Amino acid sequence: MKKSLMLVLTLILTFTLAACGQNNDAKNTTESNGGTASGNTNGGELSGSILAVGSSALQPLVDQASQKFMDLNPKVSIQVQGGGSGTGLTQVSGGQADIGNSDVFAEEKLEATPAAELVDHQVAVVAMAAVVNPDLNIDNLTKDQLVQIFTGAVTNWNEVGGPDQAIQIINRPSSSGTRATFEKYALGTKTADLKGAIQEDSSGTVKKLVKETPGAIGYLALSYLDDSIKTVKYDGVEANVDNVANGSYPVWAYEHMYTKGEANEVVTAFLDFIKSDEVQNADVVELGYIPVSKMQVTRDVEGNITK
């Protein structure tokens, strides 16, 4: 009888220790995978698809982050498309996209009711800069000079201290968040589509045209800047991370990834991944964006700055 009792107690102890070991292994596996950063929030394997549409200024970050996320979660498929902030906000509001990428607050593009249905996920800060063809001897433009150029009041570079050469504007469509940001914070006014101006949906195409077109001027996010084009100072202030972060360079905006209501498990995991230290301290910085945590000033939907 005693031997039977001892045998039963031994079996119970063995099973208990085995169960504890399995639980610890599962916990360690989840921690080694990065928890929510890899998307394994419940110890299971994520699966599903995500469509993110909108801002071309934000697209390089979402593209790069999505590739890393899919490597960590092979059963998740993410498609990233451009089209401009207005398109992204309209599609996420209408249910055609899971995420609407935008350089502007939803309230700036949508009516009050559909805008109120969206949840804002701010993933970075982006700055915009005026850029010109690399052959132009233009290093700085004032706010007033930029307004004159983009409203058509000035049509030759010699009127703003440059060579005797016609100005060729490379613009973005009215749906573009990049255009809205540039108009609001660089020009202080909305502009009309000028006759003779070239209009392009993609920031990448704008960059290519500014590089290849004599006398060209456009505007791009810092994430698109390199030596193939010439970046122009704004009122003598250089467009760089430090000047944006401390508030001395005013042409910047938050990068938003909007969802309609609370996101599902897969979308939530992807958004958490983009906001994780792994992406914020590496991809965000590498691609020319600024982590929201680095900003020394904040900006509301009206454009008001708070230090």
Buried (B, 14 or more C-beta within 10 A) or exposed (E): EEEEEEEEEEEEEEEEEEEEEEEEEEEEEBEEBBEBBBBBBEEEEBEBEBBBBBBBBBBBBBBBBBEBBBEBBEEBBBEBBBBBBBBBBBBBBEEEBBBBBBBBBBBBBBEEEBBEBBBBBEBBBBBBBBBBBEEBEBBBBEBBBBBBBBBBEBBEBEBBEBEEBEBBBBBBBBBBBBBBBBBBBBBEEEBEEBEEBBBBBBBBBBBBBBBEBEBBBBBBBBBBBEEEBBBBBBBEBBBBBEBBBEBEBBBBBBBBBBBBEEBEBBBBBBBBBBBBEBBBEBBBBEBBBBBBEBBEBEBEEEBEEEE
